[in-house]
Amino acid sequence: MALFLRKSLYIAGMLLLISLISFLAIHAAPNSFFSAGELNPNITKESIEHLKAVYGLDKPLWEQYLRWLGAMVHLDFGLSFASGKEVIDEISARLPITLTMNAISMIFVFALSLKLGMRAALKYEKLEDKVTKQLSLLSFAMPSFYLALLMVLFFSLKLGWFPISGLQSIEPKEGIMKWIDYAWHLAIPIFVMVFGGIGGLLMYVRSLTLEILKSDYIFFAKARGIDDATIRRRFIMPNLMPSIVTILGLSLPGLIGGSVIIESIFSINGMGLLFYQSALSRDYPVIMGILIITAFLTLLGNVLADLVLLKLNPYAQRGS
């Protein structure tokens, strides 16, 4: 109970700090949605002042923040400047696809990094290890947007195997075909996300596995004739998991932030595309809502990673 309370206070404190910094940074921007040129060249100054009063932007900055903070506690992020809809409704409609894409990509990154990283370490300086290192370097060097464009050019335009953009076909599918259609549209975006995120974790697993292989218990296990599969399962995996869980918790912001690029390129109506469109139109309520929800999900992911780490290593709880 004490641990749960401590983690809850940590999330609340960090959200408060993030909200304050984000609020001040956004309002320090040189232009706003209500600039005359942004709305209508013929709009009058009186009309702009009226709109500011409607949205509460005529109040002092500290009062705007306190009012917004009080509403945020009830998940009320205000109205979108661009659409006039509730911000929470805009985000709720797009959040599931972004979470789904990131969850699937994280599962693949986790599984492939463990599999390939351990095999590379066990085949140190052999062909498999060299290929794995080149794959990791390519993942580091290849920008996500460039890889996405190459994949679209080859697999979509030249071969016609996958759609260029969107989340579903023009003719809606029903039943299981609907989910197959979703998977068909998401194949390239998720591949790009996985390939862009696998490089660092793959080399980390390989490096950590090499250190574990130098241990005495690994030497005695090999001396007894235990095969590589058993060594991976019984000796390497238990020692890898705490570090991998920690790394995954720290990598959550990068995975979520990467959806902005992927969703914009593939025109997927997720939170990333909504954030990009809102930034272009200076739709500050939507931007703030997305920042806070993304921060909350990131903090929650880190806390869950800590709890999983405590489960794997109960002795770590003494220092937490």
JOUR-V386023 format. One record per helix or strand of 3 or more residues. SS is the DSSP state (H for helix, E for strand). FROM is the first residue (numbers start at 1). TO is the last residue. Records with the same first field share a line. If there is no record, write none. Layout:
# JOUR-V386023
SS->FROM-TO  FROM-TO
This chain:
# JOUR-V386023
H->2-27  36-39  45-54  61-72  87-122  127-141  144-158  176-213  216-223  228-266  271-281  284-312  314-319
